Amino acid sequence: MNPYRNQFIYQVFVRNYSKEGTFNALTKDLDRIQALGTDILYLLPIHPIGIQGRKGTYGSPYAIKDYTGISEDLGTLEDFKRLLVETHRRGMRLMMDIVFHHTAPDHPWVKEHPEFYHWKDGHLTNKIGDWTDIADFEFENNPLLIEKLTQVLEYWVKLGVDGFRFDVAPMIPSAFYDVAFPRIKALNRQLSLLAESVDPWFLSFLRYNGYTCLSDGEVFRYFDLEYDYDNQEKFLGYLKGESTLEDLRNRYRLQEIIYPVNYVKARNVENHDNARIRFYTQSYDKTLNWLAYVFFAKGIAFLHFGVETGTDHLSYLFEKDPVDWGKLDQHLVTWITGLAKMKKDPIFAQNDHYAIHSHTKDILHFDYENDHEIRVGIFNVGLESGVINVKYPEGKYLHSVTGEPVEVRHGVIALSKEPIIFSIPKR
């Protein structure tokens, strides 16, 4: 059993969450976020952004020039502390984005500790060509760098932060995690640690070029949760018509055998780095089915703010581009709230008796089984019509979210445009 599989992460970019783009504006909306069923509020980086090589008007929040500072456009440290207190008061936890693979080129450490950085031909540089607004760290033979970064984590843990999402976590060597994580866990044993793992192609590219890149299995030695990027190629491939849904199903099956039995993947279909799911589907019903998949598939559910408006527009990372909350879609909100409530059922936390079923139609079909029930999830991501064959006891059951009847008759279930989720009690 892994209780993280009963939880739901809500990702927020403070600058574009509201027109004000501040901690205080986010704090005012915490009741709405809590009502969705959020367990962990995850904030993209909140620190001052570098000016040298800046992208766009505001710059990338991942080009940081002060790890313990607050970007002044977001508010003050006191504003952040208030957000933290109010998040906790509502029973949620707050996770910060941590960027320890690189800094902005005008971070003070570049002058104070040039040995911390990656240099080539006497020039400060980075390992990935298109990341032009950052300077990469060089961890090898740099214990002082590891110490200083560990102190950054300790600062935020002591302030009351409940967890960290690590940017490109595989590019940070084990030597750092071996030092830092025991120290921060000594301060708070309940810290939640989420790794932005990378897709297999990127891992292969980095290793070919001689750069550190931990595999997902290695990352699970340190982290509680990982991104689902090992499936990303097949997921996007399906959405673009370049791969089949069976290709993606087989990636889900592979996860079941290559990771620790209690592994937790952050199931998501969009985030700040990837286009909205509605952008790919251009369909309300397909989008709803993918969102329901996020909550049903084995793992922790992960939503990017604004998805509940049904928009196909992803906020620009380097500009002021707030979500239009006037377009909040109550039907989507009702579904998300119901799915988050369902996610709390103990069956979703279990390690075993989780099946991924194949069909000739573009249907995602999973089920969980224990001594009390079989929980079935059928997600019509291809908006197929007709029926699918199933091997469940015949009868009429109740939808786990809507309460509407679901019938298994003559070994088939009639497909719907909306997700089909139901429980078969065991006698």
C-alpha positions in Angstrom: 0.0 0.0 0.0 1.2 3.5 -0.7 -1.0 6.4 0.6 0.4 8.8 -2.0 -1.8 6.9 -4.5 -4.8 8.3 -2.6 -3.7 11.9 -3.1 -3.9 14.8 -5.6 -1.3 17.5 -6.5 -2.5 20.9 -7.8 0.3 22.7 -9.7 0.3 26.6 -9.7 2.4 29.2 -11.3 1.7 32.2 -9.0 2.4 34.9 -11.6 -0.3 33.6 -13.9 -2.7 32.1 -11.5 -4.5 35.5 -11.1 -4.5 39.0 -12.6 -2.6 40.2 -9.5 -0.1 37.3 -9.8 0.7 37.4 -6.1 0.8 35.1 -3.0 -2.1 37.1 -1.5 -4.3 36.6 -4.5 -3.6 32.9 -4.4 -4.3 32.8 -0.6 -7.7 34.3 -1.3 -8.5 31.4 -3.6 -7.4 28.5 -1.3 -10.9 27.6 -0.4 -11.7 26.9 -4.0 -8.5 24.9 -4.4 -9.2 22.9 -1.3 -12.8 22.2 -2.4 -11.5 20.5 -5.5 -10.0 17.9 -3.2 -6.4 19.1 -3.4 -3.9 17.4 -1.0 -0.7 19.1 -2.1 -0.4 22.6 -3.5 2.7 22.7 -5.7 4.2 26.1 -6.6 6.5 26.7 -9.5 9.7 28.6 -8.5 9.0 31.7 -6.4 12.5 33.2 -6.3 14.0 36.3 -8.0 14.7 35.7 -11.7 18.0 36.6 -13.3 18.3 39.4 -15.8 21.3 38.2 -17.9 20.1 36.2 -20.9 16.5 36.7 -19.7 13.8 35.1 -21.9 10.7 37.1 -22.5 9.5 40.1 -20.4 9.6 38.4 -17.0 12.1 35.7 -17.5 11.9 32.0 -16.7 11.2 31.2 -13.1 13.8 28.4 -13.6 16.6 31.0 -14.0 17.1 31.8 -10.3 19.5 34.3 -8.9 18.7 33.9 -5.1 17.6 30.6 -3.7 16.3 32.0 -0.4 14.7 35.2 -1.8 11.2 35.9 -3.0 10.5 37.4 -6.5 9.2 40.8 -5.5 6.3 40.8 -8.1 4.8 37.8 -6.2 4.9 39.5 -2.8 7.0 39.4 0.3 8.3 36.6 2.5 5.6 37.5 5.0 3.0 37.0 2.2 4.5 33.6 1.5 4.4 32.6 5.1 0.7 33.6 5.3 0.0 31.5 2.2 1.8 28.6 3.9 -0.2 29.0 7.2 -3.5 29.2 5.3 -2.6 26.2 3.2 -2.0 24.2 6.3 -5.1 25.5 8.0 -7.1 23.9 5.2 -5.5 20.6 5.6 -3.3 20.9 2.5 0.5 20.7 2.2 2.7 23.1 0.2 5.4 21.9 -2.1 8.1 24.1 -3.6 9.8 23.8 -7.0 13.6 23.4 -6.5 16.0 24.1 -9.3 19.4 22.7 -8.3 20.9 21.8 -11.6 21.6 25.4 -12.6 21.2 29.1 -11.7 20.8 32.3 -13.7 24.1 33.5 -15.1 24.0 36.5 -12.8 23.6 34.5 -9.6 26.1 35.8 -7.0 27.8 32.4 -6.8 29.1 32.8 -10.4 31.6 35.4 -9.0 31.9 34.1 -5.5 32.3 30.4 -6.4 33.1 30.0 -10.1 34.3 26.5 -9.3 30.6 25.6 -8.8 29.9 26.0 -12.5 30.3 24.3 -15.8 32.8 26.1 -18.0 33.9 25.4 -21.6 36.9 27.1 -23.3 36.9 29.7 -20.5 33.3 30.6 -20.8 30.4 30.0 -18.5 28.0 27.6 -20.3 25.4 24.9 -20.0 25.1 21.3 -21.1 21.8 21.7 -22.9 22.0 24.1 -25.9 18.6 25.7 -25.8 18.8 26.6 -22.1 20.5 29.9 -22.8 19.4 31.8 -19.7 21.0 29.5 -17.2 24.5 28.4 -16.1 24.9 24.7 -15.1 26.4 23.5 -11.9 29.4 21.1 -11.9 28.9 18.8 -8.9 31.9 16.6 -9.3 34.5 17.3 -6.5 32.4 20.2 -5.2 31.4 19.3 -1.6 30.9 23.0 -0.8 28.3 23.3 -3.5 26.4 20.3 -2.1 26.6 21.9 1.4 25.3 25.2 0.3 22.4 23.7 -1.6 21.5 21.5 1.3 21.4 24.6 3.5 18.9 26.1 1.1 16.6 23.1 1.6 17.0 23.3 5.3 16.0 26.9 5.3 12.7 26.2 3.6 11.9 23.1 5.6 12.5 25.1 8.8 10.1 27.7 7.4 7.4 25.0 7.2 7.4 23.9 3.6 6.1 20.3 3.3 8.0 19.1 0.2 10.0 19.8 -2.9 9.6 19.1 -6.6 13.1 18.8 -8.1 13.6 20.1 -11.6 15.4 17.7 -13.9 16.2 15.5 -10.8 18.1 12.8 -12.8 20.8 15.4 -13.8 21.7 15.9 -10.1 24.1 13.2 -8.9 23.6 10.7 -6.1 26.4 12.4 -4.2 24.0 15.4 -3.6 21.0 13.3 -2.5 23.1 11.1 -0.2 24.1 14.2 1.7 21.0 16.4 1.5 18.0 14.1 1.9 19.0 12.5 5.2 19.5 16.0 6.7 16.1 17.5 5.5 14.3 14.3 6.5 15.8 14.6 10.0 14.0 18.0 10.2 10.7 16.6 8.8 10.1 12.9 8.3 6.9 13.6 6.4 8.5 15.6 3.6 7.1 14.8 0.1 9.7 14.6 -2.6 8.7 14.7 -6.2 11.2 14.2 -9.0 10.8 15.6 -12.5 12.3 12.5 -14.1 13.1 12.6 -17.9 12.0 10.7 -20.9 14.2 7.8 -22.1 15.5 9.6 -25.2 16.8 12.5 -23.1 18.4 10.1 -20.7 20.2 8.3 -23.5 21.3 11.7 -25.0 22.8 12.9 -21.8 24.6 9.6 -21.0 26.0 9.5 -24.5 27.5 12.9 -24.0 29.0 11.9 -20.7 26.6 13.8 -18.4 25.0 12.6 -15.2 21.5 11.2 -15.7 20.0 8.8 -13.2 17.5 6.3 -14.4 14.0 6.2 -13.0 14.9 3.2 -10.8 17.9 5.1 -9.4 15.7 8.2 -8.7 13.2 6.1 -6.8 16.0 5.4 -4.2 15.6 8.9 -3.1 12.2 10.2 -4.1 8.6 9.4 -3.1 7.1 10.4 -6.4 8.3 10.7 -10.0 7.0 12.2 -13.2 5.4 9.9 -15.8 7.8 11.0 -18.5 9.0 7.5 -19.3 5.6 7.2 -21.0 5.6 10.7 -22.5 6.8 9.7 -26.0 4.0 7.1 -26.4 1.4 9.4 -24.8 2.1 12.4 -27.1 2.6 10.0 -29.9 -0.9 8.7 -29.5 -2.4 12.2 -29.3 -0.5 13.2 -32.5 -1.5 10.0 -34.3 2.0 8.7 -34.4 1.6 5.8 -32.0 -1.2 3.4 -31.1 -3.0 3.3 -27.7 -1.7 -0.2 -27.3 1.9 1.2 -27.4 0.9 3.4 -24.5 -0.8 0.6 -22.6 2.4 -1.5 -22.9 4.4 1.3 -21.4 2.0 1.3 -18.4 2.5 -2.5 -18.1 6.3 -2.1 -18.3 6.2 0.3 -15.2 4.5 -2.5 -13.2 7.6 -4.8 -13.6 10.6 -2.4 -13.7 9.9 -0.2 -10.6 9.7 -1.0 -6.9 6.4 -2.6 -6.0 5.2 0.6 -4.1 6.3 3.0 -6.9 4.3 6.2 -7.4 4.1 8.0 -10.7 2.6 11.5 -11.0 -0.2 10.8 -13.5 -0.7 14.0 -15.5 -1.7 14.9 -19.0 -0.5 18.5 -19.0 1.9 20.7 -17.0 3.8 24.0 -17.4 6.2 22.4 -19.9 3.6 20.7 -22.1 0.5 21.8 -24.0 -3.0 21.6 -22.5 -4.7 18.2 -23.1 -7.5 20.2 -24.7 -5.1 21.6 -27.2 -4.3 18.0 -28.4 -7.8 16.6 -28.2 -9.8 19.6 -29.4 -12.6 17.8 -27.7 -14.4 18.4 -24.4 -15.4 14.7 -24.0 -11.9 13.3 -24.8 -10.4 15.8 -22.4 -12.8 14.7 -19.6 -11.8 11.1 -20.1 -8.1 11.9 -19.9 -8.7 13.9 -16.7 -10.5 11.0 -15.2 -7.7 8.7 -16.2 -5.3 10.9 -14.1 -7.2 10.0 -11.0 -7.9 6.4 -11.7 -4.5 5.1 -13.0 -2.2 3.8 -10.3 -0.2 6.8 -9.0 -0.8 10.2 -7.5 -3.1 12.5 -9.5 -1.5 15.7 -10.9 -3.4 18.7 -12.4 -2.1 21.9 -13.8 -4.1 25.0 -12.7 -6.6 26.3 -15.1 -7.5 22.9 -16.5 -10.9 23.2 -14.8 -11.8 26.1 -17.2 -11.6 23.7 -20.2 -9.1 26.0 -22.0 -6.7 24.8 -24.7 -4.3 27.7 -24.0 -1.3 27.1 -21.7 0.0 30.2 -20.0 3.2 31.6 -21.3 6.0 30.9 -18.9 8.0 34.1 -19.6 5.1 36.5 -19.8 2.1 37.8 -17.7 -0.7 35.6 -19.0 -3.3 34.8 -16.3 -5.9 32.1 -16.5 -9.4 33.5 -17.2 -11.3 32.1 -14.2 -14.5 33.7 -15.6 -14.6 30.6 -17.8 -14.6 28.1 -14.9 -16.5 25.0 -16.2 -18.7 23.8 -13.4 -19.2 20.4 -15.0 -15.4 19.8 -15.1 -15.2 21.1 -11.5 -17.9 18.6 -10.4 -16.0 15.8 -12.1 -12.6 16.7 -10.6 -14.1 17.0 -7.1 -15.9 13.7 -7.4 -12.8 12.0 -8.8 -10.6 13.4 -6.0 -13.1 12.1 -3.4 -13.1 8.7 -5.1 -9.3 8.7 -5.1 -9.4 8.4 -1.3 -10.8 4.9 -1.5 -8.2 2.4 0.0 -8.3 0.2 -3.1 -6.3 2.9 -5.1 -3.4 2.6 -2.7 -2.8 -1.1 -3.0 0.3 -2.6 -4.8 -1.3 -5.7 -6.4 -4.3 -6.8 -8.3 -4.1 -3.9 -10.8 -4.9 -4.7 -14.4 -4.4 -2.9 -17.6 -6.8 -4.3 -20.3 -6.4 -4.1 -24.1 -9.2 -3.5 -26.6 -9.2 -3.0 -30.3 -11.0 0.3 -29.7 -9.2 3.3 -28.4 -10.3 2.7 -24.8 -8.2 2.9 -21.6 -9.5 0.2 -19.3 -8.1 -0.5 -15.8 -9.3 -2.3 -12.8 -8.3 -3.0 -9.2 -9.4 -5.9 -7.1 -9.4 -6.8 -3.4 -11.4 -9.0 -1.0 -14.3 -6.6 -1.1 -14.7 -5.3 -4.6 -13.5 -4.9 -8.2 -13.2 -1.2 -9.1 -13.5 -0.7 -12.9 -12.4 2.4 -14.9 -13.1 2.7 -18.6 -12.0 5.9 -20.4 -13.2 6.5 -23.9 -10.2 8.6 -25.1 -11.0 7.9 -28.7 -14.7 8.6 -28.4 -15.5 5.2 -29.7 -19.1 4.0 -30.0 -20.7 0.6 -29.5 -19.7 -1.9 -26.8 -16.6 -3.6 -25.4 -16.3 -7.2 -24.1 -15.6 -7.5 -20.4 -15.3 -10.4 -17.9 -17.3 -9.0 -15.0 -20.3 -10.5 -13.3 -23.5 -9.4 -14.9 -25.6 -6.9 -13.1 -26.4 -3.3 -12.6 -24.0 -1.1 -10.6 -23.7 2.5 -9.6 -21.2 5.0 -11.2 -18.5 5.9 -8.5 -18.7 9.6 -9.4 -22.1 10.4 -10.9 -24.2 7.7 -9.1 -25.8 6.8 -12.4 -26.5 3.1 -13.3 -23.9 1.1 -15.2 -24.9 -2.3 -16.6 -22.9 -5.3 -17.5 -25.0 -7.5 -19.7 -24.2 -10.5 -21.9 -20.5 -9.9 -21.2 -20.4 -6.3 -22.6 -20.6 -2.7 -21.5 -22.0 0.0 -23.7 -19.5 2.8 -24.2 -20.3 6.4 -23.2 -18.7 9.7 -24.1 -18.1 10.2 -20.4 -15.8 8.1 -18.2 -17.3 4.9 -16.8 -16.2 4.1 -13.2 -18.0 1.6 -11.0 -17.5 -0.9 -8.2 -18.5 -4.6 -8.3 -19.1 -5.7 -4.7 -17.9 -9.2 -3.7 -20.3 -11.3 -1.7 
